């Protein structure tokens, strides 16, 4: 499953990954994890 991010966000992540060894910070990983969990929950409720 591919999640398309808005162009400004994708551009920022690309710039950050080029300038830093780690592409994402732990805070960003946590935020994406919560968003993914919420989407999976909504999908599960929709399919139920």
Backbone atoms as SQL, in Angstrom:
CREATE TABLE atoms (id INTEGER PRIMARY KEY, chain TEXT, resi INTEGER, resn TEXT, atom TEXT, x REAL, y REAL, z REAL);
INSERT INTO atoms VALUES
  (1, 'A', 1, 'UNK', 'N', 0.848, -1.191, 0.000),
  (2, 'A', 1, 'UNK', 'CA', 0.000, 0.000, 0.000),
  (3, 'A', 1, 'UNK', 'C', 0.881, 1.238, 0.000),
  (4, 'A', 2, 'UNK', 'N', 0.636, 2.121, -0.933),
  (5, 'A', 2, 'UNK', 'CA', 1.454, 3.325, -1.053),
  (6, 'A', 2, 'UNK', 'C', 0.645, 4.518, -0.573),
  (7, 'A', 3, 'UNK', 'N', 1.222, 5.266, 0.366),
  (8, 'A', 3, 'UNK', 'CA', 0.553, 6.471, 0.874),
  (9, 'A', 3, 'UNK', 'C', 1.226, 7.681, 0.254),
  (10, 'A', 4, 'UNK', 'N', 0.468, 8.450, -0.521),
  (11, 'A', 4, 'UNK', 'CA', 1.046, 9.631, -1.178),
  (12, 'A', 4, 'UNK', 'C', 0.968, 10.828, -0.241),
  (13, 'A', 5, 'UNK', 'N', 2.114, 11.418, 0.000),
  (14, 'A', 5, 'UNK', 'CA', 2.165, 12.594, 0.860),
  (15, 'A', 5, 'UNK', 'C', 2.048, 13.847, -0.011),
  (16, 'A', 6, 'UNK', 'N', 1.569, 14.950, 0.560),
  (17, 'A', 6, 'UNK', 'CA', 1.546, 16.214, -0.187),
  (18, 'A', 6, 'UNK', 'C', 2.949, 16.579, -0.642),
  (19, 'A', 7, 'UNK', 'N', 3.032, 17.267, -1.786),
  (20, 'A', 7, 'UNK', 'CA', 4.337, 17.586, -2.366),
  (21, 'A', 7, 'UNK', 'C', 5.263, 18.342, -1.411),
  (22, 'A', 8, 'UNK', 'N', 4.779, 19.364, -0.680),
  (23, 'A', 8, 'UNK', 'CA', 5.695, 20.068, 0.243),
  (24, 'A', 8, 'UNK', 'C', 6.274, 19.132, 1.299),
  (25, 'A', 9, 'UNK', 'N', 5.446, 18.235, 1.835),
  (26, 'A', 9, 'UNK', 'CA', 5.912, 17.319, 2.869),
  (27, 'A', 9, 'UNK', 'C', 6.938, 16.357, 2.280),
  (28, 'A', 10, 'UNK', 'N', 6.644, 15.819, 1.107),
  (29, 'A', 10, 'UNK', 'CA', 7.558, 14.877, 0.472),
  (30, 'A', 10, 'UNK', 'C', 8.883, 15.577, 0.162),
  (31, 'A', 11, 'UNK', 'N', 8.812, 16.816, -0.293),
  (32, 'A', 11, 'UNK', 'CA', 10.024, 17.575, -0.607),
  (33, 'A', 11, 'UNK', 'C', 10.852, 17.793, 0.653),
  (34, 'A', 12, 'UNK', 'N', 10.186, 18.108, 1.765),
  (35, 'A', 12, 'UNK', 'CA', 10.889, 18.347, 3.022),
  (36, 'A', 12, 'UNK', 'C', 11.568, 17.067, 3.501),
  (37, 'A', 13, 'UNK', 'N', 10.872, 15.940, 3.391),
  (38, 'A', 13, 'UNK', 'CA', 11.448, 14.675, 3.838),
  (39, 'A', 13, 'UNK', 'C', 12.659, 14.315, 2.985),
  (40, 'A', 14, 'UNK', 'N', 12.578, 14.586, 1.679),
  (41, 'A', 14, 'UNK', 'CA', 13.712, 14.299, 0.789),
  (42, 'A', 14, 'UNK', 'C', 14.897, 15.169, 1.183),
  (43, 'A', 15, 'UNK', 'N', 14.659, 16.459, 1.434),
  (44, 'A', 15, 'UNK', 'CA', 15.744, 17.353, 1.838),
  (45, 'A', 15, 'UNK', 'C', 16.354, 16.876, 3.154),
  (46, 'A', 16, 'UNK', 'N', 15.519, 16.465, 4.098),
  (47, 'A', 16, 'UNK', 'CA', 16.004, 16.050, 5.407),
  (48, 'A', 16, 'UNK', 'C', 16.836, 14.777, 5.277),
  (49, 'A', 17, 'UNK', 'N', 16.401, 13.836, 4.439),
  (50, 'A', 17, 'UNK', 'CA', 17.119, 12.579, 4.309),
  (51, 'A', 17, 'UNK', 'C', 18.462, 12.800, 3.630),
  (52, 'A', 18, 'UNK', 'N', 18.567, 13.835, 2.797),
  (53, 'A', 18, 'UNK', 'CA', 19.835, 14.126, 2.138),
  (54, 'A', 18, 'UNK', 'C', 20.813, 14.783, 3.102),
  (55, 'A', 19, 'UNK', 'N', 20.284, 15.553, 4.062),
  (56, 'A', 19, 'UNK', 'CA', 21.165, 16.303, 4.950),
  (57, 'A', 19, 'UNK', 'C', 21.481, 15.521, 6.233),
  (58, 'A', 20, 'UNK', 'N', 20.649, 14.528, 6.581),
  (59, 'A', 20, 'UNK', 'CA', 20.861, 13.782, 7.812),
  (60, 'A', 20, 'UNK', 'C', 20.952, 12.289, 7.514),
  (61, 'A', 21, 'UNK', 'N', 21.702, 11.546, 8.321),
  (62, 'A', 21, 'UNK', 'CA', 21.793, 10.098, 8.116),
  (63, 'A', 21, 'UNK', 'C', 20.452, 9.396, 8.350),
  (64, 'A', 22, 'UNK', 'N', 19.674, 9.894, 9.322),
  (65, 'A', 22, 'UNK', 'CA', 18.352, 9.297, 9.586),
  (66, 'A', 22, 'UNK', 'C', 17.287, 10.079, 8.826),
  (67, 'A', 23, 'UNK', 'N', 16.485, 9.395, 7.986),
  (68, 'A', 23, 'UNK', 'CA', 15.473, 10.101, 7.193),
  (69, 'A', 23, 'UNK', 'C', 14.351, 10.691, 8.042),
  (70, 'A', 24, 'UNK', 'N', 14.005, 10.015, 9.144),
  (71, 'A', 24, 'UNK', 'CA', 12.922, 10.524, 9.985),
  (72, 'A', 24, 'UNK', 'C', 13.336, 10.517, 11.449),
  (73, 'A', 25, 'UNK', 'N', 12.811, 11.480, 12.199),
  (74, 'A', 25, 'UNK', 'CA', 13.070, 11.507, 13.634),
  (75, 'A', 25, 'UNK', 'C', 12.081, 10.576, 14.329),
  (76, 'A', 26, 'UNK', 'N', 12.358, 10.246, 15.587),
  (77, 'A', 26, 'UNK', 'CA', 11.461, 9.356, 16.330),
  (78, 'A', 26, 'UNK', 'C', 10.075, 9.980, 16.458),
  (79, 'A', 27, 'UNK', 'N', 10.024, 11.312, 16.572),
  (80, 'A', 27, 'UNK', 'CA', 8.714, 11.972, 16.692),
  (81, 'A', 27, 'UNK', 'C', 7.899, 11.776, 15.416),
  (82, 'A', 28, 'UNK', 'N', 8.557, 11.915, 14.257),
  (83, 'A', 28, 'UNK', 'CA', 7.838, 11.731, 13.004),
  (84, 'A', 28, 'UNK', 'C', 7.375, 10.290, 12.855),
  (85, 'A', 29, 'UNK', 'N', 8.239, 9.346, 13.257),
  (86, 'A', 29, 'UNK', 'CA', 7.863, 7.926, 13.186),
  (87, 'A', 29, 'UNK', 'C', 6.627, 7.676, 14.043),
  (88, 'A', 30, 'UNK', 'N', 6.592, 8.281, 15.237),
  (89, 'A', 30, 'UNK', 'CA', 5.443, 8.099, 16.128),
  (90, 'A', 30, 'UNK', 'C', 4.185, 8.691, 15.499),
  (91, 'A', 31, 'UNK', 'N', 4.309, 9.866, 14.880),
  (92, 'A', 31, 'UNK', 'CA', 3.150, 10.521, 14.266),
  (93, 'A', 31, 'UNK', 'C', 2.612, 9.669, 13.120),
  (94, 'A', 32, 'UNK', 'N', 3.546, 9.179, 12.254),
  (95, 'A', 32, 'UNK', 'CA', 3.094, 8.344, 11.133),
  (96, 'A', 32, 'UNK', 'C', 2.485, 7.051, 11.651),
  (97, 'A', 33, 'UNK', 'N', 3.020, 6.516, 12.735),
  (98, 'A', 33, 'UNK', 'CA', 2.468, 5.286, 13.311),
  (99, 'A', 33, 'UNK', 'C', 1.041, 5.497, 13.780),
  (100, 'A', 34, 'UNK', 'N', 0.791, 6.626, 14.436),
  (101, 'A', 34, 'UNK', 'CA', -0.565, 6.929, 14.916),
  (102, 'A', 34, 'UNK', 'C', -1.510, 7.116, 13.730),
  (103, 'A', 35, 'UNK', 'N', -1.043, 7.831, 12.697),
  (104, 'A', 35, 'UNK', 'CA', -1.884, 8.049, 11.516),
  (105, 'A', 35, 'UNK', 'C', -2.199, 6.726, 10.828),
  (106, 'A', 36, 'UNK', 'N', -1.192, 5.874, 10.681),
  (107, 'A', 36, 'UNK', 'CA', -1.408, 4.576, 10.034),
  (108, 'A', 36, 'UNK', 'C', -2.371, 3.734, 10.861),
  (109, 'A', 37, 'UNK', 'N', -2.206, 3.748, 12.177),
  (110, 'A', 37, 'UNK', 'CA', -3.105, 2.990, 13.053),
  (111, 'A', 37, 'UNK', 'C', -4.540, 3.484, 12.929),
  (112, 'A', 38, 'UNK', 'N', -4.715, 4.793, 12.856),
  (113, 'A', 38, 'UNK', 'CA', -6.046, 5.358, 12.710),
  (114, 'A', 38, 'UNK', 'C', -6.678, 4.961, 11.383),
  (115, 'A', 39, 'UNK', 'N', -5.868, 4.985, 10.312),
  (116, 'A', 39, 'UNK', 'CA', -6.395, 4.604, 8.997),
  (117, 'A', 39, 'UNK', 'C', -6.778, 3.130, 8.979),
  (118, 'A', 40, 'UNK', 'N', -5.948, 2.283, 9.596),
  (119, 'A', 40, 'UNK', 'CA', -6.263, 0.850, 9.642),
  (120, 'A', 40, 'UNK', 'C', -7.533, 0.612, 10.445),
  (121, 'A', 41, 'UNK', 'N', -7.704, 1.363, 11.540),
  (122, 'A', 41, 'UNK', 'CA', -8.911, 1.211, 12.356),
  (123, 'A', 41, 'UNK', 'C', -10.153, 1.618, 11.556),
  (124, 'A', 42, 'UNK', 'N', -10.051, 2.745, 10.846),
  (125, 'A', 42, 'UNK', 'CA', -11.184, 3.189, 10.031),
  (126, 'A', 42, 'UNK', 'C', -11.498, 2.174, 8.943),
  (127, 'A', 43, 'UNK', 'N', -10.461, 1.622, 8.308),
  (128, 'A', 43, 'UNK', 'CA', -10.674, 0.628, 7.258),
  (129, 'A', 43, 'UNK', 'C', -11.338, -0.618, 7.850),
  (130, 'A', 44, 'UNK', 'N', -10.903, -1.029, 9.030),
  (131, 'A', 44, 'UNK', 'CA', -11.492, -2.203, 9.678),
  (132, 'A', 44, 'UNK', 'C', -12.957, -1.975, 10.010),
  (133, 'A', 45, 'UNK', 'N', -13.284, -0.782, 10.486),
  (134, 'A', 45, 'UNK', 'CA', -14.676, -0.482, 10.806),
  (135, 'A', 45, 'UNK', 'C', -15.526, -0.425, 9.538),
  (136, 'A', 46, 'UNK', 'N', -14.941, 0.098, 8.460),
  (137, 'A', 46, 'UNK', 'CA', -15.688, 0.202, 7.206),
  (138, 'A', 46, 'UNK', 'C', -15.966, -1.181, 6.626),
  (139, 'A', 47, 'UNK', 'N', -15.002, -2.094, 6.801),
  (140, 'A', 47, 'UNK', 'CA', -15.176, -3.440, 6.243),
  (141, 'A', 47, 'UNK', 'C', -16.052, -4.311, 7.133),
  (142, 'A', 48, 'UNK', 'N', -16.134, -3.960, 8.417),
  (143, 'A', 48, 'UNK', 'CA', -16.889, -4.805, 9.355),
  (144, 'A', 48, 'UNK', 'C', -18.388, -4.741, 9.046);
